[in-house]
Amino acid sequence: MDLATRRRRTALFLFFLLPGLSISSWVTRTPDIRDQLGASTAQMGLVLFGLSVGSMLGILSSGALVARFGTRPVMGVGTVLVIISMVVIGCGALLSSAPTVTAGLFLFGAGMGGSEVAVNIDGAEVEQILGRTVLPTLHGFFSLGTVVGAAVGILFTAIEFPVQWHLGAIAVIAAGMFLHAFRAIPASVGRTKGLSPADGGSAAPRAAVWKDGRLLLIGGIILAMALAEGAANDWLPLLMVDGHGVDPALGSAVYAGFAAAMTIGRFGGGFFIDRFGRAPVVRASALSAALGLTLVIFADSPVLAGAAVLFWGLGASLGFPVALSAAGDSGPDPAARVSLVAMIGYIAFLVGPPGLGFLGDHYGLRSAMIVVLAFVAAAVFLAPAIGTRRGASPEVHTARAPAPDVAPDAPRVTRGE
């Protein structure tokens, strides 16, 4: 691996770590923020609506923005919005201003939604350059960020450290990560609009990717596995408390086990993908998640259900990043393909869990999770669409202009240096 590619990969690690650290930091302080706002549960729902609106706008606009400007500026602007949002949320808590906290969550959602699609497109290209699996490890850094952020947040909550100083410190750390990483991201990756086919543009309309049957099947896999991850992130502690009668502290510990299993699965998954290929690994992952969900839903033993969550976490860990890898080399215009399936995944991640809450209100959370189980079971049969290629292919090239491979302020290096 040449030095420029190594720096680029390291920068992407930070771009994945940063939002994970940020999101878990404010999530762990949500009870304190609610108390400082003096908000009811219904009022907090309205505050959190800002996050949903911002996320949807960011996700739905990200593909077009990457096509117009490339991944680098979209990642940069999105990450800056995430950093600013930490400060705005902290100020809202300090001022006891619900509109200010709502605005901060809107900025966070817009920044994360837009930058996450762009960073996945960039990560898919790094895979193709290196010829081996990278995206699961990148997503592992997001999971690692959530674990670290949650641990720090729990500590600061226990010692009653002020929310505004906590989130302000996270903003400063995130800004340092961003300034270090941004220089290593090359320009023009993913850009297709305004370029001729000879310069890396696309002669075919971007909407043509919707007509690719295999890509839509890959989108089905990512929908199912993103729903499995999102359902656990939003409902697992309550599922264990209300559905299995454990105390809240143990319910939180079970969720921590899920997050740890996700992190382990993503960091270790690359080895198995490169050794056995994508389709067998995705099929095994879906089976693992289905087994975990089945036991959590139908087993009456809290101990067995808590242990089964580890299978759920390991199974859900690889579906999203592996499907993105497969989408990137499934045909021409890989940026548009990655953007499409990433949007499907993030929409499922954000929209699916509220729907499960509606079902849980009527039938109980354990019964509501049967919907997730059905989607994950379908992913077992859709797994062949991922393909059997081991790792990524170095022979597939993404659409890009002949502009310099690295940002103007990054050093140029040739292979072998």
N, C-alpha and C positions, 0 to 999 in steps of 0.2 A: 504494500500500500504506500503510495507516495505521500509526502508530507501534507500537501494541500487537501487531499481526500481524508487523511487522518484528522486534520483540524476541522474539516467540515463535519465529519461524523461526530466528533466530540462536541461541536457546536449544537448539533441536533440533539444530542443527549441532554444538553442544558435547556434547549427549547421545549423538550418534553418534561423535564424535571420541574421547570418553573411553574407551569399551570397546575400541576399536581400539588406542589407545595402551597400555592396560593389558594386553591379551592378548599383544601382540607383545613387551612388556617382559619378562614372565615366560617366554615361549617362548624368547627369545634367551638367557636365563640358565639354561635347563633343564640343559645339560651341567654348569654349575657347581653347580647345586642337587643334581644326581645325585652329584657328587663329594663334596659336603659331607655328604650323607646316607650315602655309602658303599653306594649301592643298585645292585643288578644290573639288567639290562634288564627281567627279569621283575618285580622289585620295583618298578621305576619304572612298569611297566604297572599295578600295583595302586594306586600313588599317583595316577596319572592317572585311574583309575576314579572317583575322587571328583568330578572335573570332569564326567564323563559322567552320573553319577547326579544331581548338582546341576542340570545343564543340562536333563535330561529332566523333573525335577520342576518347575523354573521354567517351562519351555515349556508343559507340560501343564496347569499351574494358572493360567497368566497370563490366559487368556480369561475364566474364571470370576471371577478377581479384578478384572479391568477392568470386567466387567458389574456387579459388586457395589459397587466403590469408585470407578471411573473411572481414567483413565490417570495422572493426576498423582500420587496416592499410590503406585501400583504402580511408576511410573518412579522415584520418590523412594526407596522402600525398596530396590528392585533396585540402584540406583546406589550407595547407601550400602553395600550388601553387597559390591559390586565394590571399593569403596575399602578397606573393612575387610579384604577378602581379600588385598590387596597386603601389608598389614602382617602378617597371619597367616602368609602364605607366607614372607615375609622372616624372621620370627621362627623358623619351622620350620627354615629353612636355617641360621640362626645357632645354633640348639640341636641341629642334626643330628637332628631329630625327624621321621620320616616321617609319623606320624599327624597332626602339626600341619600339615605341608604338604598332606596329603590333605584335612584340614578346610578349609584355606584355599582349595583348588581347588573343594571342594564349595560354599563360599560364593560363589566367583566364578561358577561355573556357574549356581547358583540365581538370583543377582542378574542376570546377563547374560541368561539365558533368559527370566526374567519381564519385565525392563524392555525388552528388544528388541521384543517383541510389542506392548507398550504404546506405545513411542515410534513404531512404525510406524503404529499406529492414529491417533495424534496427527498424524503427518506427512501421512497421507492426508486428514485434515480440513483441514489447511493448504492442501493442493493444491486442495481443493474451494472454499475461501474465495477463493483467489487466481485460480482459473481457469486455471492453467498448471502445468507439470510441476515438481515439487519433489523427490519421493522419490529419483530417481537422484542428485541433488546431495547429499542427506542421506547416502545410502549411500556417496557419494564421500568424505565426511568420515570415515566409518569406515575406508575403505581408506587415506586419507591418514594417519589415526592409526596404522594398522599399519606404514606405511612409516616414519613418524617414530620410532615406538617401536622398530622393528627397527634403524634406524640408530643410535639412542642406545644400544640394548642391545649392538650389535656393538662400538661404541666402548668402552663400559664393560667389556665382556669382554676386549677387547684390552689395556686398561690395568689389568686385574685389580681393578676397583673392587668393593668388597664388595656382595654381592647384597642384603643386608638394607638397606643405605643407598640403593641404587638403587631398590628397590621402595618403600621408605619415601618417597623423594622423589617418585616417581610418585603415591603416595597423597596427598601434600600438594597436588601440582598438580591432581590429579583432584578433590580436595575443593574447591579454589578454583573450578574450572570449575562444579562442581555448585551451590555456593552462589550463584554469579552467574546460572546458567541457571534454577534451579528457580522463582524468583519470577515468571518470564514465562510459565509454563505454566498455562493456565486450569483451573479445577475442573470436574468433572462430565462431561468428554468421555468418551464410550464407556460411561457408566453407564446401564444399563437396568433392573436389578433394583431393586424398591422404588419405581419411578416409574410413574405412570399414563401411558397413551398420550398424553394431552394435555400432559403435562410432559416428554415425550421418552422415555418408556418404550416397551417393545415389547409389544404385545398377543399376538403369536404366539410360540410356544416358540422358543428360540434354536436348538434342534436342527433346525429347518426348513431352515436353510441347507444342510444335508447333502443335501437333496432337489433343490437347484438344479443342473441338469446343466451349465450354463455355468460356474458357480463351480467345479465339480469339474474341468472341463477347464482352467480357469485354475490350479487346484491342481496339475494334471499338468505344466503348463509350469514352475511354480515349483519343483516337485520335480526336474525334469530340470536346470534351470539351477543350482539350489542344489547338486545333486550334482556338477555340473561344477566349481563353485567349491570345494566342500569337498574333492574329489579332488585338486585342484591344491595346496590349502593343506597337505594331509597327506602327499602322496606325490610331488609334482613333483621335489624335489631327488633323492630316491632313484630315481625313474623315470629321470632323466637319468644318474645315476651307474651304476645297475645295468643299465638298459636300453640306454644309449647309450655307456657306457664313459668318460664325462667325469670329471674329478677333482672331489672334493667342493666345492672353492671355486667352480668353474665351475657346478656344480649349484645352489649357493646363489645365484649371480649370475643364473641363468636364472629362479629363483623370484622374485628381485627384479624382473626384467623383467615377469613375470606380474603382480605386485602393482602395478607402475607402469602397465601396460596397463589393469588394472581401474580404477585411480584416474582415468586419462584418460578412459576410456569413460564413467564415471559422471558426471564433471564436464561432459563435452561432450555427453552423451546427450540432455539436456533440449532442446537446440536442434533435434535431428533429430526427436524425438517431437512437439514442437509444430509442426514444419513438415510432417512426412509422416504422423503418426498412429502409434498404438501398434502395431497389427498388423504393418505393414511393417517397423518397426524391430525388433520381436521376432523376426520371421522372418529378417531379415538378421543379427541377433545370433546366432541359433541356427545359421545357415549358417556364420558366421565361426567359432564354437566347434567346429562339426563338422569344418570344414576343418583347423583347428589340431590337433584330436585325431587326425584321420586321418593327418596327416603325422607327428605325434609317435609314433603307434603303428606305422605301416607303413614310414616312411622310415628307411633305414639310415645316413643322413648325420647326425651329431650337429649340424652347423652348421644344416642345414635344419630338424631337429627343434627346435633352440633358437630359431630364428626363428619357427617355427610357433606357439610358445608365446604369442607376442604376439597372434596371431589368436584363440587359445584365451581369453586374458585379456580382450580387447576384447569377444568374443562373450559371455562369461559375466557381464560387468559389469552388463548392463541387465535381464536376465530377472527377477531377484528384485524390484527396486523397481518395474518397470513392471507386473508381475503384481499386486503389492500395490495399485497405483493402480487397476487395472481392477477388482479385487475390491471396492474401496471404493465404487465407483459402479455396481456390477452389480445392485443391488436394495436393498430396505429392510434396516434394521439393519446399516449398513456396518461398525460396530465388530466385530460377530460375524463378518462376512465376511472382513475383514482378519485377524482373529484366526485363523480357520480356515486360510487359505492360508499365513499366516506360520508356524503350527505345522507344516504340511506341509513347508514349506521348511526350517525349522530341524531337524526330525527327519531329513530327507534329508541335511542338512549334517553332522549329528553321527553318524547311524547308518550312512550309506552308505559313508564311507571305511573303517571297520573291516571291513566286508564285502568291500571291494576288497582289503584286506590279506590276507584269507583266500584269495581267488582268486589273488592274486599269489604267495602262498606255494606254490600248487600249479601254476600255469600261467605265472608271470612277470608282472611289473607291466604290461608293454606289452600283453599279452593281456588282462589284467584290465580295462584301460581301454576295451576294446571295449564293455563294459556301459555305461559312461558315454556313449560315442559313440552307442549305440542309443537311449538316453533323449533325448539332445540332438537326434538326427535326428527323433524323434517330436515334439519341441517345434516343429519346422519346420511340421508339419502341424496342430498344435494352435493355432498362432498366431492364426487368425481368431477364436478365442474371446475374445481380449483386447479385440476391438472396434476400430473405426476412429476413435474420438474422438481429436481432437488435444488433448493435454494433459488437464487435469482440467476438470470441469464446475462452474461456480459455482452451478448451479441445484440441485445435489444437496445435501441437508442431512443431517448426521449426527444420530443420536439423542443428545440432550443435554437437561439440565434448563434451565429459564429462569434458572439462577443466573448471577451475573456472569461475563462472558467471560474475565476475568483473575483471577488470584489477588488476595486482599484487599489485599496490599501492593504490587500493581503499579498504576501510574497508568492512569486511564481516558482514552482519546483517541477522538475521532470521526474518520471518514474525511476526509482532506484537511488534517488538522492537521499 
